[in-house]
Amino acid sequence: MKLSVLIPFARADESLRRQVAEVERELQQTAPDCGELVLVADTPRVELPRWLFVPGEEAIRRHILRLRRPQGPAGAVAAAILAARGEQLVLMPPGETYPARLIPEMVGHLVRADLVWGRRRCRGWRRLPRWAATVPYRLCLGPLVRDPGCMLWAARAEVFQGLEQALPFVPLLPWWVAAQGYRVSQVTVTPQGPQRYRLPGPWPWHLAAAALVLARAEAVAWEHAPAPSDRSDPEISALPSRCERNQAA
């Protein structure tokens, strides 16, 4: 497996359905024999629609996972990274915020960097919310990336080895990857529709996360999402995380 596209989601609506079809068509052209689509649902108590389990017209491997308990977008992203089998990973937000044609463009940037983080294009007064949301990152960690909240990035799978405990802290991943000696860069992307720049937490949270994330973060638990026809089967195969496999060994 060479390329994995990761899409965490909380609602399986029509926009996600159109996105899945578009991404699979793009993967069929970009990596026809070595591409996969990893979908992670942050809805443990909501029944997933049947269309998620129906293979598309393209022969692309589709892996559907579900968190055992709600953990938000960051937990879904962490589970997607752990479950991906590709050597190159591309994360995309759910919906039609970014077109699938950006996938080969993001992968192409991995020639010069190991992690390519997106930077949402904004002009005029719209820069102020992003500047305010990223002040704690710049003061506490440095100006490595200007938009840590962007949900579009590409990376080599090897950069996340040994960072399993840090994966739930998605906005901090560029700094942790750079600390391991890998190359981190950013690329400007243009989202479709309005974007919100939110501060994930208070300043003490950022300071504590930067200092203690590897020691105190909890591993993300996830499982295969059974098809609707298999929901009567109590045996659901739980896939251990890479961290759990290392501890068992």
C-alpha positions as CSV (number, residue, x, y, z in Angstrom):
1,M,0.0,0.0,0.0
2,K,1.5,3.3,-1.1
3,L,-1.1,6.1,-0.5
4,S,-3.8,6.4,2.2
5,V,-6.4,9.2,2.3
6,L,-7.8,9.8,5.8
7,I,-11.2,11.3,6.4
8,P,-12.6,11.6,9.9
9,F,-16.3,12.5,10.2
10,A,-19.1,12.8,12.6
11,R,-22.0,12.9,10.2
12,A,-22.4,10.7,7.2
13,D,-24.4,13.1,5.1
14,E,-24.7,13.7,1.3
15,S,-21.7,15.9,1.2
16,L,-19.5,13.1,2.7
17,R,-21.0,10.7,0.1
18,R,-20.1,13.0,-2.7
19,Q,-16.6,13.5,-1.3
20,V,-16.0,9.7,-0.9
21,A,-16.9,9.2,-4.6
22,E,-14.7,12.0,-5.7
23,V,-11.7,10.9,-3.6
24,E,-12.0,7.3,-4.9
25,R,-12.1,8.5,-8.5
26,E,-9.0,10.6,-7.8
27,L,-7.2,7.6,-6.1
28,Q,-8.1,5.4,-9.1
29,Q,-6.1,7.8,-11.3
30,T,-3.3,8.6,-8.8
31,A,-2.7,5.2,-7.2
32,P,-4.9,2.6,-8.9
33,D,-3.3,-0.4,-7.4
34,C,-1.9,0.9,-4.2
35,G,-4.4,3.4,-2.8
36,E,-6.9,3.2,0.1
37,L,-9.5,5.3,1.8
38,V,-9.7,5.3,5.6
39,L,-13.0,6.6,7.1
40,V,-13.2,7.1,10.8
41,A,-16.6,7.8,12.4
42,D,-16.7,9.7,15.7
43,T,-20.3,8.4,16.3
44,P,-20.1,5.2,18.4
45,R,-23.8,5.2,19.1
46,V,-25.2,6.2,15.7
47,E,-25.9,3.6,13.1
48,L,-23.8,4.3,9.9
49,P,-25.7,4.5,6.6
50,R,-25.6,1.5,4.3
51,W,-24.0,3.3,1.4
52,L,-20.7,3.5,3.4
53,F,-20.3,-0.3,3.1
54,V,-21.3,-0.5,-0.6
55,P,-18.1,-0.5,-2.7
56,G,-17.8,2.2,-5.3
57,E,-17.2,1.8,-9.0
58,E,-13.5,2.2,-8.5
59,A,-11.5,-0.7,-7.2
60,I,-10.2,1.3,-4.1
61,R,-9.9,-0.3,-0.7
62,R,-12.2,1.4,1.7
63,H,-11.6,0.9,5.5
64,I,-14.4,2.1,7.8
65,L,-13.5,2.5,11.5
66,R,-15.5,3.7,14.4
67,L,-14.3,5.1,17.8
68,R,-15.4,3.2,20.8
69,R,-16.3,6.5,22.6
70,P,-16.7,10.0,21.4
71,Q,-13.3,11.8,21.2
72,G,-13.8,14.6,18.7
73,P,-12.0,15.2,15.5
74,A,-8.6,14.8,17.0
75,G,-9.3,11.3,18.3
76,A,-10.7,10.4,14.8
77,V,-7.5,11.7,13.2
78,A,-5.3,9.7,15.5
79,A,-7.3,6.5,14.8
80,A,-7.0,7.1,11.1
81,I,-3.2,7.5,11.3
82,L,-2.9,4.3,13.3
83,A,-5.1,2.3,10.9
84,A,-3.6,3.6,7.7
85,R,-1.4,1.1,5.8
86,G,0.0,3.5,3.2
87,E,3.5,4.8,3.1
88,Q,2.1,8.3,2.4
89,L,-0.9,9.8,4.2
90,V,-3.2,12.6,3.2
91,L,-5.7,14.0,5.7
92,M,-8.8,15.7,4.5
93,P,-11.7,17.2,6.4
94,P,-15.2,15.7,5.8
95,G,-17.4,17.4,3.2
96,E,-16.5,19.4,0.2
97,T,-14.1,21.9,1.8
98,Y,-11.2,20.8,-0.5
99,P,-11.5,19.2,-3.9
100,A,-10.0,15.7,-4.4
101,R,-7.6,17.1,-7.1
102,L,-5.5,18.5,-4.3
103,I,-4.4,14.9,-3.3
104,P,-1.7,14.5,-5.9
105,E,-0.5,18.0,-5.3
106,M,-0.1,17.4,-1.6
107,V,1.7,14.2,-2.2
108,G,4.0,15.9,-4.7
109,H,5.2,18.2,-1.9
110,L,6.5,15.2,0.0
111,V,9.5,15.2,-2.3
112,R,11.0,18.1,-0.4
113,A,9.5,17.5,3.1
114,D,8.4,14.7,5.3
115,L,5.3,16.5,6.6
116,V,3.5,19.2,4.5
117,W,0.9,21.2,6.6
118,G,-1.8,23.2,4.9
119,R,-2.2,26.9,5.4
120,R,-5.7,28.2,4.6
121,R,-5.7,31.2,2.4
122,C,-7.4,34.3,3.8
123,R,-7.3,37.9,3.0
124,G,-8.1,41.2,4.7
125,W,-9.8,41.2,8.1
126,R,-10.2,37.4,8.0
127,R,-6.5,37.1,8.9
128,L,-7.2,38.5,12.4
129,P,-9.1,35.4,13.7
130,R,-6.4,33.0,12.5
131,W,-3.7,35.2,14.0
132,A,-5.5,35.3,17.4
133,A,-6.1,31.5,17.4
134,T,-2.4,30.7,16.7
135,V,-0.8,33.2,19.2
136,P,-0.3,30.5,21.9
137,Y,1.4,28.2,19.4
138,R,3.8,30.9,18.3
139,L,4.6,32.0,21.8
140,C,4.9,28.5,23.4
141,L,6.3,26.4,20.4
142,G,7.6,28.8,17.8
143,P,6.4,29.8,14.3
144,L,6.9,26.4,12.6
145,V,3.5,26.5,10.9
146,R,1.0,29.4,10.7
147,D,-2.2,27.4,10.6
148,P,-2.0,24.4,13.0
149,G,-5.8,24.0,12.9
150,C,-5.8,23.2,9.2
151,M,-7.3,19.7,8.5
152,L,-5.5,19.3,5.1
153,W,-2.0,17.9,5.2
154,A,0.2,15.1,3.8
155,A,3.0,13.1,5.5
156,R,5.1,10.1,5.2
157,A,3.9,7.4,7.6
158,E,7.3,6.9,9.1
159,V,7.2,10.4,10.8
160,F,4.5,9.1,13.2
161,Q,6.5,6.2,14.5
162,G,7.1,6.6,18.2
163,L,4.5,9.4,18.5
164,E,1.4,7.2,19.1
165,Q,0.7,9.0,22.4
166,A,0.9,12.4,20.8
167,L,-1.5,11.7,17.9
168,P,-4.6,13.0,19.8
169,F,-3.0,16.4,19.9
170,V,-3.3,17.0,16.2
171,P,-2.4,20.7,16.1
172,L,0.9,19.9,17.9
173,L,2.0,17.3,15.4
174,P,4.2,19.6,13.3
175,W,6.4,20.5,16.3
176,W,6.6,16.9,17.5
177,V,7.6,15.6,14.0
178,A,10.2,18.4,13.7
179,A,11.6,17.4,17.1
180,Q,12.2,13.9,15.7
181,G,14.5,15.3,13.0
182,Y,12.0,15.3,10.1
183,R,11.5,18.1,7.6
184,V,8.3,20.1,8.1
185,S,6.9,22.6,5.6
186,Q,3.6,24.3,4.8
187,V,1.7,25.0,1.6
188,T,-1.1,27.5,1.0
189,V,-4.5,26.0,0.2
190,T,-7.8,27.6,-0.7
191,P,-10.8,26.2,1.1
192,Q,-14.3,26.4,-0.3
193,G,-16.7,28.3,1.9
194,P,-16.1,30.2,5.2
195,Q,-13.7,28.9,7.8
196,R,-13.6,29.3,11.5
197,Y,-10.4,29.7,13.5
198,R,-10.9,28.5,17.0
199,L,-8.5,28.3,19.9
200,P,-8.6,24.6,21.0
201,G,-8.1,25.5,24.7
202,P,-6.7,27.9,27.2
203,W,-3.0,28.8,27.3
204,P,-2.2,26.4,30.2
205,W,-3.5,23.6,28.1
206,H,-1.0,24.4,25.4
207,L,1.9,24.6,27.8
208,A,1.0,21.3,29.5
209,A,0.4,19.6,26.2
210,A,3.8,20.7,24.8
211,A,5.6,19.4,27.9
212,L,3.7,16.3,28.9
213,V,1.8,14.9,25.9
214,L,4.0,11.9,25.3
215,A,3.8,10.9,29.0
216,R,0.2,11.4,29.8
217,A,-1.9,11.2,26.6
218,E,-4.3,8.3,26.4
219,A,-4.1,6.0,23.4
220,V,-7.1,6.1,21.1
221,A,-9.3,3.0,21.0
222,W,-11.0,2.1,17.8
223,E,-12.6,-0.8,16.0
224,H,-13.8,-2.0,12.7
225,A,-17.3,-0.7,11.9
226,P,-19.6,-3.6,11.1
227,A,-21.9,-3.4,8.1
228,P,-25.6,-2.9,9.0
229,S,-26.4,-6.5,8.2
230,D,-23.7,-7.7,10.7
231,R,-24.9,-5.6,13.7
232,S,-26.5,-8.7,15.3
233,D,-23.1,-10.3,15.6
234,P,-21.7,-9.6,19.0
235,E,-18.2,-10.4,17.9
236,I,-16.6,-7.2,16.7
237,S,-12.9,-7.5,15.9
238,A,-11.1,-4.8,17.9
239,L,-7.8,-3.7,16.2
240,P,-5.1,-2.7,18.7
241,S,-3.2,0.4,18.2
242,R,0.5,0.4,17.2
243,C,1.3,1.5,20.7
244,E,-0.6,-1.4,22.2
245,R,1.2,-3.9,19.9
246,N,4.6,-2.5,21.0
247,Q,3.6,-2.8,24.6
248,A,2.5,-6.4,24.1
249,A,5.8,-7.3,22.4
